[in-house]
Amino acid sequence: MELFRSAKTAPLAWRMQPQSLPEFIGQTHTLGPGKPLREAIEKDAIVSLILYGPPGTGKTAIAHIIASRTRALFISLNAVTSGISDIKEALKKARGAERTILFIDEIHRFNKLQQDALLPDVESGNVTLIGASTQNPFFSIIPALSSRSMIFQFFPLRKEEIKALIERALSDRKRGLGEAGINLTPDAMDFIAEMSEGDARRALNALELGSFIIKSTGRKDYDIELAKEVLQKKALYYDEDEHFNTISAFIKSMRGSDPDASLYWMAKMIEAGEDPMYIARRIVICASEDVGNADPAALQVAVAAMKAAESIGMPEARIPLAQAAIYIAMAPKSNASYTGIENALSAVREERTAPVPSHLKSTGYSGAARLGAGTGYKYAHNHEGHFVAQEYMPLKKRFFFPTEEGHEKIFNRRLQKRRINNG
């Protein structure tokens, strides 16, 4: 089964894949000299691996390098186009070889049944699995496979690394665009390197498309204007993993009272196409969980923003959502409401349930008086300050502990006084 195309008609990004480890650019944290993965490749001592990270970061390129170096039988599958029958055929071939490496690109696309089919042969050592995935393997790969594999995370390439790849493609006369004599201006180079978001494939595709336009139109240079035409909008990488990581950063930024960070992570979600109502719901939750009664208006602002977003839709909904996020980020913070209900729930779940005191029981039915329901109840509004000391709960426990932040400071003073009066 052929792993890589090498024809001159193949896309530039395909042709420019590194042929050796010294040619590989990026991922120095795991492929630099002396690093475990590099050592394993150089010594042809590969164990089962899961390589995960955004597109265009070198996962498939590493498989290419391993295929060219190993003495083992190398079998390649793509999970997008392969099914159970392809898996069985590959495993059958492996059983006839002394040592087999099975590379599965986009392995996260395999369902549980397909992944389960790999397990016996991986477990027995019949095949050494290399899986490439753009999704977090702890979410997308069955635990039995991920636990039997070394997991290496690949990160977006740095701007200077993207530039190095572009320069190589421009100068390479055999596989790249060296014969075309493209004059890429420095500002266009910067723009492509910045807008590609660390994706080598996207950068090289932009370079190739621009060179085609130059050739067909007779333009002199690949300048910044052409680069902007080619890369009209930055492509955000936003998979399930990024979804959860970004919303986590958003919430923690509001909790941490940083309005700038809150706006940045919200902007990323909006630009990536996140459901605005999902953002709104998280703001409402944060308003209660992290601000609470330190500023009771925070919940009102958050709910109003959620209703506004639902009514007006995007793109205008971004404005009330931003207003609410800023308000919560700048508000005094308290998690006393959150911890209070958690404390009370723990008591209800883990301890013997306390009976309702007789004087607090409902009296809205015939015969309540005969059962003593409501007897001795003191109506708070008949007393000074609309407060009267009486037992409201037989448990001698406290669940709510207001802070000294914002409005809760008033709660704290009032509660301390009433608790003293209530014994």
C-alpha positions as CSV (number, residue, x, y, z in Angstrom):
1,M,0.0,0.0,0.0
2,E,1.6,3.3,-1.1
3,L,2.0,5.8,1.7
4,F,3.1,8.9,-0.1
5,R,2.8,10.4,-3.6
6,S,5.9,11.7,-5.1
7,A,4.7,12.8,-8.6
8,K,5.6,16.4,-9.6
9,T,1.8,17.0,-9.9
10,A,1.3,16.4,-6.2
11,P,0.6,19.5,-4.1
12,L,3.6,21.5,-2.9
13,A,2.9,20.7,0.7
14,W,3.1,17.0,-0.2
15,R,6.3,17.3,-2.2
16,M,8.0,19.3,0.5
17,Q,7.5,16.8,3.2
18,P,10.9,16.2,4.9
19,Q,12.8,13.1,3.8
20,S,14.9,12.8,6.9
21,L,15.1,13.8,10.5
22,P,17.7,16.5,9.9
23,E,15.3,18.0,7.3
24,F,12.4,18.0,9.8
25,I,11.5,21.4,11.2
26,G,9.7,21.9,14.5
27,Q,8.6,19.8,17.4
28,T,12.1,20.1,19.0
29,H,10.6,19.2,22.4
30,T,10.2,15.6,21.2
31,L,12.3,15.3,18.1
32,G,15.3,17.4,19.0
33,P,18.7,15.6,19.4
34,G,18.6,13.1,22.3
35,K,14.9,13.3,22.7
36,P,13.1,9.9,23.1
37,L,11.1,9.8,19.9
38,R,14.1,10.9,17.8
39,E,16.2,8.2,19.5
40,A,13.6,5.5,18.8
41,I,13.4,6.5,15.1
42,E,17.2,6.6,14.6
43,K,17.6,3.2,16.2
44,D,14.6,1.7,14.5
45,A,13.2,0.8,17.9
46,I,9.7,2.2,17.5
47,V,7.0,1.2,20.0
48,S,3.3,1.9,19.6
49,L,2.8,5.6,19.3
50,I,-0.1,8.1,19.2
51,L,0.9,11.5,17.6
52,Y,-1.6,14.2,18.2
53,G,-1.8,17.8,17.4
54,P,-3.3,20.4,14.9
55,P,-3.1,19.8,11.2
56,G,0.2,20.7,9.4
57,T,2.5,20.1,12.4
58,G,4.4,17.1,11.0
59,K,2.6,14.0,12.3
60,T,2.3,12.4,8.8
61,A,5.8,13.6,7.9
62,I,7.2,11.7,10.8
63,A,5.4,8.5,9.6
64,H,7.0,9.2,6.2
65,I,10.5,9.3,7.8
66,I,9.9,6.2,9.8
67,A,8.7,4.4,6.7
68,S,11.9,5.3,4.9
69,R,14.2,4.2,7.8
70,T,12.6,1.1,9.3
71,R,13.5,-2.5,8.3
72,A,10.0,-3.5,9.4
73,L,7.1,-4.1,7.0
74,F,5.3,-0.7,6.9
75,I,1.6,-0.7,6.3
76,S,-0.5,2.5,6.0
77,L,-4.2,3.1,6.4
78,N,-6.3,6.2,6.4
79,A,-9.2,6.0,8.8
80,V,-11.3,8.2,6.6
81,T,-11.4,5.7,3.7
82,S,-10.6,2.4,5.5
83,G,-13.1,0.0,7.2
84,I,-13.0,-3.3,9.1
85,S,-12.1,-5.3,6.0
86,D,-9.0,-3.1,5.4
87,I,-8.0,-3.5,9.0
88,K,-8.3,-7.3,8.8
89,E,-6.3,-7.4,5.6
90,A,-3.5,-5.3,7.1
91,L,-3.4,-7.5,10.2
92,K,-3.3,-10.6,8.1
93,K,-0.3,-9.2,6.2
94,A,1.4,-8.4,9.5
95,R,1.1,-12.0,10.7
96,G,3.2,-13.1,7.8
97,A,6.0,-10.7,8.6
98,E,8.7,-10.7,11.2
99,R,8.0,-7.2,12.3
100,T,5.3,-4.8,11.2
101,I,4.5,-1.1,11.7
102,L,0.9,-0.2,11.1
103,F,0.4,3.5,10.5
104,I,-3.2,4.9,10.8
105,D,-3.7,8.4,9.7
106,E,-6.7,10.2,11.3
107,I,-7.1,7.3,13.7
108,H,-9.7,9.3,15.7
109,R,-12.1,8.7,12.8
110,F,-12.2,5.0,13.6
111,N,-15.2,4.1,15.7
112,K,-14.9,2.0,18.9
113,L,-15.6,-1.3,16.9
114,Q,-12.8,-0.5,14.5
115,Q,-10.4,0.4,17.2
116,D,-11.3,-2.7,19.2
117,A,-10.4,-4.8,16.1
118,L,-6.8,-3.5,16.4
119,L,-6.4,-4.3,20.1
120,P,-5.5,-8.0,20.0
121,D,-2.7,-7.6,17.5
122,V,-1.3,-4.5,19.2
123,E,-1.5,-6.2,22.6
124,S,0.3,-9.4,21.3
125,G,2.9,-7.4,19.5
126,N,1.9,-8.6,16.0
127,V,1.9,-4.9,15.0
128,T,3.5,-1.8,16.3
129,L,0.8,0.9,15.9
130,I,1.5,4.5,14.9
131,G,-1.7,6.6,15.1
132,A,-1.9,10.2,13.9
133,S,-4.8,12.3,15.3
134,T,-5.9,15.9,15.4
135,Q,-8.0,15.2,18.5
136,N,-6.9,14.5,22.1
137,P,-6.4,10.7,22.3
138,F,-7.8,10.7,25.8
139,F,-11.1,11.7,24.2
140,S,-11.0,10.0,20.9
141,I,-9.0,6.8,21.3
142,I,-10.2,3.8,23.4
143,P,-8.3,3.6,26.7
144,A,-7.1,0.1,25.9
145,L,-5.2,1.4,22.8
146,S,-4.0,4.8,24.3
147,S,-2.7,3.0,27.5
148,R,-0.6,0.7,25.3
149,S,0.9,3.6,23.3
150,M,3.4,6.3,24.0
151,I,1.6,9.6,23.4
152,F,3.4,12.6,21.8
153,Q,1.8,16.0,21.4
154,F,2.7,18.1,18.4
155,F,2.3,21.9,18.6
156,P,1.7,24.5,16.0
157,L,4.9,25.6,14.3
158,R,6.5,28.8,15.4
159,K,6.5,31.8,13.0
160,E,10.2,31.4,12.3
161,E,9.8,27.7,11.6
162,I,7.1,28.4,9.1
163,K,9.4,31.0,7.4
164,A,12.2,28.4,7.2
165,L,9.8,26.0,5.5
166,I,8.7,28.7,3.0
167,E,12.3,29.6,2.2
168,R,13.1,26.0,1.6
169,A,10.2,25.6,-0.8
170,L,11.2,28.7,-2.7
171,S,14.8,27.6,-3.1
172,D,14.3,23.8,-3.7
173,R,14.6,23.3,-7.5
174,K,13.6,19.6,-7.4
175,R,10.6,19.4,-5.2
176,G,9.8,23.1,-4.6
177,L,9.4,26.3,-6.5
178,G,13.1,27.0,-7.1
179,E,12.8,26.9,-10.9
180,A,9.9,29.4,-10.8
181,G,12.0,32.2,-9.4
182,I,9.3,33.6,-7.1
183,N,10.1,36.8,-5.4
184,L,8.3,36.7,-2.1
185,T,8.5,40.1,-0.4
186,P,9.4,40.2,3.3
187,D,6.0,41.6,4.4
188,A,4.2,38.9,2.4
189,M,6.5,36.3,4.1
190,D,5.5,37.7,7.5
191,F,1.9,37.7,6.6
192,I,1.8,34.1,5.4
193,A,3.8,32.9,8.4
194,E,1.5,34.7,10.8
195,M,-1.9,33.8,9.2
196,S,-1.1,30.2,8.7
197,E,-1.5,29.7,12.5
198,G,1.5,27.3,12.7
199,D,0.1,25.0,10.0
200,A,2.9,24.2,7.5
201,R,0.4,22.8,5.0
202,R,-1.6,26.0,5.0
203,A,1.5,28.1,4.5
204,L,2.8,26.0,1.6
205,N,-0.7,25.9,0.0
206,A,-0.8,29.7,0.1
207,L,2.6,29.9,-1.4
208,E,1.7,27.5,-4.2
209,L,-1.6,29.3,-5.0
210,G,0.1,32.7,-5.1
211,S,2.9,31.3,-7.4
212,F,0.2,30.0,-9.7
213,I,-1.5,33.4,-9.8
214,I,1.8,35.1,-10.6
215,K,2.5,32.7,-13.4
216,S,-0.9,33.1,-14.9
217,T,-1.2,36.8,-14.6
218,G,2.3,38.0,-15.2
219,R,2.6,39.8,-11.8
220,K,6.2,40.7,-10.9
221,D,6.3,39.9,-7.1
222,Y,4.5,37.8,-4.5
223,D,3.6,40.9,-2.4
224,I,1.5,41.6,0.6
225,E,-1.6,42.4,-1.5
226,L,-1.4,39.0,-3.2
227,A,-0.8,37.3,0.1
228,K,-4.0,38.9,1.5
229,E,-6.0,37.8,-1.6
230,V,-4.8,34.2,-1.1
231,L,-5.3,34.1,2.6
232,Q,-8.5,36.0,2.9
233,K,-9.3,34.8,6.4
234,K,-7.2,33.2,9.1
235,A,-8.2,29.6,9.7
236,L,-8.7,28.9,13.4
237,Y,-8.0,25.4,14.6
238,Y,-10.9,24.6,16.9
239,D,-11.7,21.0,17.5
240,E,-13.4,19.4,20.5
241,D,-10.2,19.7,22.6
242,E,-9.8,23.4,21.7
243,H,-13.5,24.0,22.4
244,F,-13.1,22.8,26.0
245,N,-9.7,24.4,26.5
246,T,-10.9,27.8,25.3
247,I,-14.1,27.9,27.3
248,S,-12.0,26.9,30.3
249,A,-9.6,29.8,29.7
250,F,-12.6,32.1,29.2
251,I,-14.2,31.2,32.5
252,K,-11.0,31.3,34.5
253,S,-10.2,34.7,33.0
254,M,-13.5,36.1,34.2
255,R,-13.0,34.4,37.6
256,G,-9.5,35.9,37.7
257,S,-10.8,39.4,37.1
258,D,-9.0,39.9,33.7
259,P,-11.4,41.6,31.3
260,D,-8.8,41.7,28.4
261,A,-8.2,37.9,28.6
262,S,-12.0,37.3,28.9
263,L,-12.6,39.3,25.7
264,Y,-9.8,37.6,23.9
265,W,-11.0,34.0,24.6
266,M,-14.6,35.1,23.8
267,A,-13.4,36.6,20.5
268,K,-11.6,33.3,19.6
269,M,-14.8,31.3,20.3
270,I,-16.9,33.7,18.2
271,E,-14.5,33.7,15.3
272,A,-14.4,29.9,15.4
273,G,-18.2,29.7,15.2
274,E,-19.0,28.7,18.7
275,D,-22.7,28.7,19.6
276,P,-23.3,32.1,21.2
277,M,-25.9,30.6,23.6
278,Y,-23.2,28.3,24.9
279,I,-21.1,31.3,25.7
280,A,-24.0,33.0,27.3
281,R,-24.9,30.1,29.5
282,R,-21.3,29.9,30.8
283,I,-21.4,33.6,31.6
284,V,-24.6,33.1,33.6
285,I,-23.1,30.2,35.5
286,C,-19.9,32.3,36.2
287,A,-22.1,35.2,37.5
288,S,-23.5,33.0,40.2
289,E,-20.6,30.7,40.9
290,D,-17.8,33.2,41.0
291,V,-19.5,36.5,41.8
292,G,-22.6,35.5,43.5
293,N,-23.9,37.9,46.2
294,A,-20.7,39.9,46.2
295,D,-22.5,41.7,43.4
296,P,-26.0,40.4,42.9
297,A,-26.4,42.6,39.7
298,A,-23.9,40.3,37.9
299,L,-26.5,37.6,37.5
300,Q,-29.0,40.2,36.2
301,V,-26.5,41.5,33.6
302,A,-25.6,37.9,32.6
303,V,-29.2,36.8,32.2
304,A,-30.1,40.0,30.3
305,A,-27.2,39.3,27.9
306,M,-28.3,35.8,27.4
307,K,-31.8,36.9,26.5
308,A,-30.5,39.6,24.3
309,A,-28.2,37.2,22.4
310,E,-31.1,34.8,21.9
311,S,-33.3,37.7,20.6
312,I,-31.0,39.5,18.3
313,G,-28.6,36.7,17.2
314,M,-25.1,37.1,15.8
315,P,-23.1,39.2,15.0
316,E,-24.7,41.9,17.2
317,A,-25.1,39.4,20.1
318,R,-21.3,39.7,20.6
319,I,-21.9,43.2,22.2
320,P,-24.1,42.3,25.1
321,L,-22.1,39.1,25.7
322,A,-18.9,41.2,25.8
323,Q,-20.6,43.7,28.2
324,A,-21.6,40.8,30.5
325,A,-18.2,39.2,30.4
326,I,-16.5,42.5,31.3
327,Y,-19.0,43.2,34.1
328,I,-18.3,39.8,35.7
329,A,-14.5,40.1,35.2
330,M,-14.6,43.5,37.0
331,A,-17.1,42.5,39.7
332,P,-16.0,41.6,43.3
333,K,-15.7,37.8,43.6
334,S,-17.3,35.3,45.9
335,N,-18.0,31.6,45.6
336,A,-20.0,31.5,48.8
337,S,-23.2,30.7,47.0
338,Y,-21.6,27.8,45.2
339,T,-19.8,26.4,48.2
340,G,-23.0,26.9,50.3
341,I,-25.2,24.7,48.2
342,E,-22.4,22.1,47.8
343,N,-22.1,22.0,51.6
344,A,-25.8,21.6,52.1
345,L,-26.1,18.9,49.4
346,S,-23.3,17.0,51.1
347,A,-25.2,17.0,54.3
348,V,-28.4,15.8,52.7
349,R,-26.6,13.1,50.8
350,E,-24.3,11.8,53.4
351,E,-26.1,12.3,56.8
352,R,-29.4,11.3,58.2
353,T,-32.1,13.6,56.9
354,A,-33.3,16.1,59.4
355,P,-37.1,16.3,60.0
356,V,-38.9,19.5,59.5
357,P,-39.5,21.2,62.9
358,S,-43.2,21.2,63.8
359,H,-43.5,25.0,63.9
360,L,-42.3,25.2,60.3
361,K,-44.6,22.6,58.9
362,S,-47.4,23.5,56.5
363,T,-50.8,24.5,57.9
364,G,-52.7,24.8,54.7
365,Y,-54.9,21.7,55.2
366,S,-57.8,20.6,57.5
367,G,-56.5,18.9,60.6
368,A,-53.0,20.5,60.6
369,A,-53.6,22.0,64.1
370,R,-54.6,18.6,65.5
371,L,-51.1,17.4,64.4
372,G,-49.4,20.4,65.9
373,A,-48.2,21.7,62.5
374,G,-47.3,25.4,62.8
375,T,-47.7,25.6,66.5
376,G,-45.3,28.1,68.0
377,Y,-44.2,29.6,64.7
378,K,-43.0,33.2,65.0
379,Y,-43.9,35.5,62.1
380,A,-40.7,37.5,61.4
381,H,-42.5,40.6,60.1
382,N,-44.2,41.1,63.5
383,H,-40.9,41.7,65.2
384,E,-38.4,44.5,65.2
385,G,-36.1,44.5,62.2
386,H,-38.3,41.9,60.6
387,F,-36.2,39.2,62.4
388,V,-36.9,36.9,65.2
389,A,-34.7,34.2,66.7
390,Q,-36.2,30.7,66.3
391,E,-35.1,27.3,65.2
392,Y,-35.2,26.9,61.4
393,M,-33.2,23.7,61.1
394,P,-32.5,21.0,63.7
395,L,-28.9,20.5,62.5
396,K,-26.3,22.6,64.3
397,K,-24.5,23.2,61.0
398,R,-23.5,26.2,58.9
399,F,-23.4,26.0,55.1
400,F,-23.2,29.6,54.0
401,F,-20.0,31.6,54.8
402,P,-20.2,35.0,53.2
403,T,-16.9,36.8,52.3
404,E,-15.8,40.3,52.9
405,E,-16.2,41.1,49.2
406,G,-18.7,43.6,47.8
407,H,-22.3,43.2,48.9
408,E,-21.5,40.1,50.9
409,K,-19.7,42.2,53.4
410,I,-23.1,43.5,54.4
411,F,-24.5,40.0,54.5
412,N,-21.6,38.9,56.7
413,R,-22.2,41.7,59.3
414,R,-25.9,41.0,59.3
415,L,-25.5,37.2,59.6
416,Q,-23.0,37.4,62.4
417,K,-25.4,39.6,64.4
418,R,-28.4,37.3,63.8
419,R,-26.4,34.1,64.5
420,I,-25.5,35.5,67.8
421,N,-29.1,36.4,68.6
422,N,-30.3,33.0,67.3
423,G,-27.9,31.2,69.7
